[in-house]
């Protein structure tokens, strides 16, 4: 059973379904992903209708604890990427998924 969908898999799907060469398919995928990344960084939010919304959230610096040694450490402030699926995607997964 295959667990991960790789970039190579996506390139092959574009190649098979659209008919572009694999080089053009790879270039198309790279351009699409860089466009998404640039807009996500600039706008902090990308919404795909009927799929979901990606957002960037700022997390503040906080104190964390190593559960094994009980030692306190400071976790630095950082940005995290969040995904919230749309209602349509949730319904599709529940109707067509294995769960």
C-alpha positions as protocol buffer text, in pm:
chain_id: "A"
residue {
  index: 1
  type: UNK
  ca { x: 0 y: 0 z: 0 }
}
residue {
  index: 2
  type: UNK
  ca { x: 139 y: 339 z: -102 }
}
residue {
  index: 3
  type: UNK
  ca { x: 133 y: 605 z: 169 }
}
residue {
  index: 4
  type: UNK
  ca { x: 287 y: 918 z: 14 }
}
residue {
  index: 5
  type: UNK
  ca { x: 198 y: 1107 z: -300 }
}
residue {
  index: 6
  type: UNK
  ca { x: 528 y: 1229 z: -440 }
}
residue {
  index: 7
  type: UNK
  ca { x: 618 y: 1507 z: -679 }
}
residue {
  index: 8
  type: UNK
  ca { x: 709 y: 1241 z: -933 }
}
residue {
  index: 9
  type: UNK
  ca { x: 358 y: 1092 z: -900 }
}
residue {
  index: 10
  type: UNK
  ca { x: 202 y: 1433 z: -965 }
}
residue {
  index: 11
  type: UNK
  ca { x: 424 y: 1489 z: -1269 }
}
residue {
  index: 12
  type: UNK
  ca { x: 322 y: 1149 z: -1407 }
}
residue {
  index: 13
  type: UNK
  ca { x: -48 y: 1230 z: -1352 }
}
residue {
  index: 14
  type: UNK
  ca { x: -13 y: 1559 z: -1541 }
}
residue {
  index: 15
  type: UNK
  ca { x: 177 y: 1377 z: -1816 }
}
residue {
  index: 16
  type: UNK
  ca { x: -88 y: 1102 z: -1847 }
}
residue {
  index: 17
  type: UNK
  ca { x: -401 y: 1317 z: -1817 }
}
residue {
  index: 18
  type: UNK
  ca { x: -304 y: 1632 z: -2005 }
}
residue {
  index: 19
  type: UNK
  ca { x: -46 y: 1489 z: -2243 }
}
residue {
  index: 20
  type: UNK
  ca { x: 235 y: 1737 z: -2182 }
}
residue {
  index: 21
  type: UNK
  ca { x: 590 y: 1603 z: -2185 }
}
residue {
  index: 22
  type: UNK
  ca { x: 736 y: 1511 z: -1848 }
}
residue {
  index: 23
  type: UNK
  ca { x: 971 y: 1812 z: -1861 }
}
residue {
  index: 24
  type: UNK
  ca { x: 682 y: 2051 z: -1925 }
}
residue {
  index: 25
  type: UNK
  ca { x: 473 y: 1874 z: -1659 }
}
residue {
  index: 26
  type: UNK
  ca { x: 754 y: 1916 z: -1405 }
}
residue {
  index: 27
  type: UNK
  ca { x: 799 y: 2281 z: -1498 }
}
residue {
  index: 28
  type: UNK
  ca { x: 423 y: 2340 z: -1470 }
}
residue {
  index: 29
  type: UNK
  ca { x: 412 y: 2178 z: -1124 }
}
residue {
  index: 30
  type: UNK
  ca { x: 719 y: 2371 z: -1005 }
}
residue {
  index: 31
  type: UNK
  ca { x: 570 y: 2701 z: -1125 }
}
residue {
  index: 32
  type: UNK
  ca { x: 237 y: 2621 z: -957 }
}
residue {
  index: 33
  type: UNK
  ca { x: 400 y: 2533 z: -625 }
}
residue {
  index: 34
  type: UNK
  ca { x: 625 y: 2841 z: -627 }
}
residue {
  index: 35
  type: UNK
  ca { x: 322 y: 3061 z: -705 }
}
residue {
  index: 36
  type: UNK
  ca { x: 135 y: 2909 z: -411 }
}
residue {
  index: 37
  type: UNK
  ca { x: 431 y: 2954 z: -179 }
}
residue {
  index: 38
  type: UNK
  ca { x: 489 y: 3316 z: -280 }
}
residue {
  index: 39
  type: UNK
  ca { x: 122 y: 3407 z: -239 }
}
residue {
  index: 40
  type: UNK
  ca { x: 97 y: 3226 z: 92 }
}
residue {
  index: 41
  type: UNK
  ca { x: 395 y: 3419 z: 227 }
}
residue {
  index: 42
  type: UNK
  ca { x: 260 y: 3751 z: 93 }
}
residue {
  index: 43
  type: UNK
  ca { x: -111 y: 3711 z: 175 }
}
residue {
  index: 44
  type: UNK
  ca { x: -84 y: 3466 z: 470 }
}
residue {
  index: 45
  type: UNK
  ca { x: -393 y: 3283 z: 339 }
}
residue {
  index: 46
  type: UNK
  ca { x: -487 y: 3079 z: 32 }
}
residue {
  index: 47
  type: UNK
  ca { x: -838 y: 2948 z: -22 }
}
residue {
  index: 48
  type: UNK
  ca { x: -925 y: 2673 z: -269 }
}
residue {
  index: 49
  type: UNK
  ca { x: -1300 y: 2651 z: -313 }
}
residue {
  index: 50
  type: UNK
  ca { x: -1439 y: 2302 z: -248 }
}
residue {
  index: 51
  type: UNK
  ca { x: -1099 y: 2194 z: -107 }
}
residue {
  index: 52
  type: UNK
  ca { x: -989 y: 2405 z: 190 }
}
residue {
  index: 53
  type: UNK
  ca { x: -789 y: 2696 z: 323 }
}
residue {
  index: 54
  type: UNK
  ca { x: -418 y: 2721 z: 401 }
}
residue {
  index: 55
  type: UNK
  ca { x: -317 y: 2990 z: 651 }
}
residue {
  index: 56
  type: UNK
  ca { x: 4 y: 3097 z: 823 }
}
residue {
  index: 57
  type: UNK
  ca { x: -20 y: 3156 z: 1197 }
}
residue {
  index: 58
  type: UNK
  ca { x: 239 y: 3319 z: 1419 }
}
residue {
  index: 59
  type: UNK
  ca { x: 318 y: 3126 z: 1737 }
}
residue {
  index: 60
  type: UNK
  ca { x: 466 y: 3316 z: 2030 }
}
residue {
  index: 61
  type: UNK
  ca { x: 772 y: 3214 z: 2224 }
}
residue {
  index: 62
  type: UNK
  ca { x: 683 y: 2983 z: 2512 }
}
residue {
  index: 63
  type: UNK
  ca { x: 828 y: 2751 z: 2771 }
}
residue {
  index: 64
  type: UNK
  ca { x: 822 y: 2382 z: 2688 }
}
residue {
  index: 65
  type: UNK
  ca { x: 924 y: 2079 z: 2889 }
}
residue {
  index: 66
  type: UNK
  ca { x: 1115 y: 1770 z: 2783 }
}
residue {
  index: 67
  type: UNK
  ca { x: 886 y: 1489 z: 2909 }
}
residue {
  index: 68
  type: UNK
  ca { x: 1178 y: 1249 z: 2960 }
}
residue {
  index: 69
  type: UNK
  ca { x: 1416 y: 1474 z: 3155 }
}
residue {
  index: 70
  type: UNK
  ca { x: 1155 y: 1724 z: 3286 }
}
residue {
  index: 71
  type: UNK
  ca { x: 1394 y: 2000 z: 3177 }
}
residue {
  index: 72
  type: UNK
  ca { x: 1236 y: 2333 z: 3080 }
}
residue {
  index: 73
  type: UNK
  ca { x: 1337 y: 2486 z: 2747 }
}
residue {
  index: 74
  type: UNK
  ca { x: 1228 y: 2796 z: 2561 }
}
residue {
  index: 75
  type: UNK
  ca { x: 1052 y: 2724 z: 2231 }
}
residue {
  index: 76
  type: UNK
  ca { x: 1125 y: 3011 z: 1993 }
}
residue {
  index: 77
  type: UNK
  ca { x: 856 y: 3212 z: 1817 }
}
residue {
  index: 78
  type: UNK
  ca { x: 777 y: 3072 z: 1475 }
}
residue {
  index: 79
  type: UNK
  ca { x: 526 y: 3058 z: 1193 }
}
residue {
  index: 80
  type: UNK
  ca { x: 318 y: 2746 z: 1132 }
}
residue {
  index: 81
  type: UNK
  ca { x: 110 y: 2641 z: 834 }
}
residue {
  index: 82
  type: UNK
  ca { x: -249 y: 2538 z: 904 }
}
residue {
  index: 83
  type: UNK
  ca { x: -500 y: 2366 z: 677 }
}
residue {
  index: 84
  type: UNK
  ca { x: -875 y: 2374 z: 728 }
}
residue {
  index: 85
  type: UNK
  ca { x: -1068 y: 2145 z: 492 }
}
residue {
  index: 86
  type: UNK
  ca { x: -1387 y: 2272 z: 328 }
}
residue {
  index: 87
  type: UNK
  ca { x: -1727 y: 2122 z: 406 }
}
residue {
  index: 88
  type: UNK
  ca { x: -1732 y: 1961 z: 62 }
}
residue {
  index: 89
  type: UNK
  ca { x: -1397 y: 1790 z: 121 }
}
residue {
  index: 90
  type: UNK
  ca { x: -1510 y: 1663 z: 462 }
}
residue {
  index: 91
  type: UNK
  ca { x: -1827 y: 1518 z: 310 }
}
residue {
  index: 92
  type: UNK
  ca { x: -1632 y: 1361 z: 21 }
}
residue {
  index: 93
  type: UNK
  ca { x: -1385 y: 1198 z: 260 }
}
residue {
  index: 94
  type: UNK
  ca { x: -1659 y: 1063 z: 484 }
}
residue {
  index: 95
  type: UNK
  ca { x: -1866 y: 927 z: 195 }
}
residue {
  index: 96
  type: UNK
  ca { x: -1581 y: 790 z: -17 }
}
residue {
  index: 97
  type: UNK
  ca { x: -1313 y: 724 z: 244 }
}
residue {
  index: 98
  type: UNK
  ca { x: -1239 y: 402 z: 426 }
}
residue {
  index: 99
  type: UNK
  ca { x: -1344 y: 550 z: 763 }
}
